[in-house]
């Protein structure tokens, strides 16, 4: 069986569902966010009570922060490495191991080279967990309060005549719309993350929905 690969924005439920598949359906999980965090641990240490991913968000900074472009490029280099490693490990193991494998990607997976995205599409069953429109404002508020590393890919607009923070809400919405199109093009199935959260199906029902997609 092909490995399962979950894509979508940060906070939509990729880690929740991949962890539930491990717990309830015997899956092996390949955690791209965690692997990147381990690689970057030497650059940033979490403050007391701070998660690794929020520490990475603090390290990367906002798109107008000095040095952001270089840190974004470094993040994407590591993401390329760990996503490639996850794909190779999952595909290799899935051919010989009765356990199923799930790749929990980062929200910025769509910015990786086209050759790697083509491999993910060909060698995995890619499922897009969509962010419902009703949650966009809450996602922006959480990003401002507890920033996670967000790759903008050059999409943050010039801010002449306004402060960068004032430009952030419309730019963030435009970023999500841009990513939505790219996630949908990458995936062979699509599920509403809000519906999944509201109905909370079991692991096997989630798998059935992924297959039906």
C-alpha positions in Angstrom: 0.0 0.0 0.0 1.1 3.5 -0.7 2.1 5.7 2.4 -0.5 8.3 3.4 0.7 11.9 3.1 -1.2 14.7 4.9 -0.9 18.3 3.6 -2.5 21.5 4.6 -2.0 24.6 6.7 -0.4 24.5 10.1 -3.1 23.9 12.8 -5.6 22.2 10.5 -5.1 18.8 12.1 -2.3 17.0 10.3 -0.4 16.1 13.4 -3.6 15.2 15.4 -4.7 12.7 12.7 -1.2 11.2 12.1 -0.8 10.7 15.8 -4.2 9.1 16.1 -3.3 6.7 13.2 -0.3 5.6 15.1 -2.3 5.1 18.3 -5.4 3.5 16.9 -4.4 1.9 13.6 -0.8 0.8 14.0 0.7 3.4 11.6 4.3 4.5 11.6 4.5 8.3 11.6 7.1 10.5 9.8 7.1 13.9 11.4 8.6 16.6 9.2 8.0 19.4 11.6 9.7 17.5 14.4 12.7 16.6 12.2 13.2 20.2 11.2 13.0 21.2 14.8 15.7 18.8 15.7 18.0 20.1 13.0 17.4 23.7 14.1 17.7 23.0 17.8 21.2 24.5 17.8 19.9 27.8 16.6 17.1 28.4 19.0 16.2 27.1 22.4 12.6 27.1 23.6 11.8 29.4 26.5 10.2 27.8 29.6 6.9 26.5 28.5 7.4 27.3 24.9 6.9 24.6 22.2 9.7 23.8 19.7 7.5 25.0 16.8 6.8 28.3 18.5 10.5 28.7 19.2 11.1 28.1 15.5 8.5 30.7 14.7 10.3 33.2 16.9 13.6 32.4 15.2 12.2 32.8 11.7 10.4 36.0 12.6 7.8 38.0 10.6 8.3 38.5 6.8 9.5 42.1 7.3 12.0 41.1 10.0 15.7 41.8 9.2 17.3 38.6 7.9 13.9 36.8 7.3 14.7 35.8 3.7 17.9 34.0 4.7 16.2 32.2 7.6 13.3 31.2 5.3 15.8 29.8 2.8 17.5 27.8 5.5 14.2 26.5 6.7 13.2 25.4 3.2 16.6 23.7 2.7 16.0 21.6 5.8 12.4 20.9 4.9 13.5 19.6 1.5 15.9 17.2 3.2 13.6 15.9 5.9 10.6 15.5 3.5 12.8 13.6 1.0 14.1 11.4 3.9 10.5 10.8 5.1 9.3 9.9 1.6 12.2 7.5 1.0 11.8 5.8 4.5 8.0 5.5 4.2 8.0 4.2 0.6 10.9 1.7 1.3 9.3 0.4 4.5 5.8 0.2 3.1 7.0 -2.2 0.4 8.2 -4.7 3.0 6.4 -3.9 6.3 2.7 -4.7 7.0 2.5 -1.5 9.1 1.1 1.5 7.2 3.0 4.8 7.1 1.9 8.4 7.3 4.0 11.5 6.4 3.0 14.5 8.4 4.2 17.4 6.2 4.7 21.0 7.1 2.4 23.8 5.9 5.1 25.0 3.4 5.5 21.6 1.6 4.1 23.2 -1.6 7.2 25.4 -1.8 9.5 22.5 -2.2 11.0 21.6 -5.7 8.5 20.3 -8.3 10.5 17.1 -8.7 10.0 16.2 -5.0 6.3 17.2 -5.1 5.9 14.9 -8.2 7.5 12.1 -6.2 5.1 12.7 -3.3 2.1 12.6 -5.6 3.3 9.5 -7.4 4.5 7.4 -4.4 1.9 8.4 -1.7 -1.8 8.9 -1.3 -1.8 12.6 -0.7 -4.7 14.0 1.3 -5.4 17.7 1.7 -7.0 18.8 5.0 -8.7 22.0 4.1 -8.9 25.0 6.5 -12.6 26.2 6.7 -13.2 29.8 5.9 -14.7 30.3 9.4 -11.3 29.6 11.0 -9.2 32.1 9.0 -9.5 34.9 11.5 -8.7 32.6 14.4 -5.6 31.3 12.5 -4.4 34.9 11.9 -4.9 35.8 15.6 -3.0 32.7 16.7 -0.2 33.5 14.3 0.1 37.0 15.7 0.0 35.8 19.3 2.2 32.7 19.0 4.0 32.8 15.6 4.9 29.5 14.0 7.4 29.4 11.1 5.5 30.6 8.0 7.1 30.5 4.6 5.8 33.4 2.5 7.7 32.6 -0.7 8.1 36.3 -1.6 4.3 36.9 -1.3 4.3 39.5 1.4 3.6 42.8 -0.3 5.5 46.1 -0.1 4.2 48.1 2.8 4.8 51.7 1.6 2.4 54.0 3.4 1.3 51.5 6.0 2.8 49.5 8.8 3.8 45.9 8.0 1.4 44.7 10.8 -1.5 46.5 9.2 -0.7 44.8 5.9 -0.6 41.4 7.5 -4.3 40.4 7.6 -5.1 40.8 3.9 -1.7 39.3 3.0 -2.2 36.3 5.2 -5.6 35.6 3.6 -4.0 35.9 0.1 -1.3 33.5 1.2 -3.9 30.9 2.3 -5.8 31.3 -1.0 -2.6 30.8 -2.9 -1.7 27.7 -0.9 -5.2 26.3 -1.2 -4.8 26.0 -4.9 -1.4 24.4 -4.6 -2.5 21.9 -1.9 -5.5 20.9 -4.0 -3.2 20.4 -7.1 -0.9 18.2 -5.1 -3.5 16.0 -3.4 -5.6 13.1 -4.8 -8.2 13.6 -2.0 -9.5 16.5 0.0 -11.2 16.6 3.4 -12.6 19.6 5.4 -10.5 20.0 8.5 -13.4 21.8 10.3 -15.8 18.9 9.7 -13.2 16.4 10.9 -12.7 18.4 14.1 -16.5 18.7 14.7 -17.4 15.1 14.0 -14.2 13.5 15.4 -14.4 10.2 13.5 -12.2 7.3 14.6 -9.0 6.4 12.9 -10.5 3.8 10.6 -13.4 6.1 9.6 -10.8 8.8 8.9 -8.9 6.4 6.6 -12.1 5.5 4.8 -12.8 9.2 4.2 -9.2 9.6 2.9 -9.7 6.7 0.5 -13.1 8.1 -0.7 -11.8 11.7 -0.7 
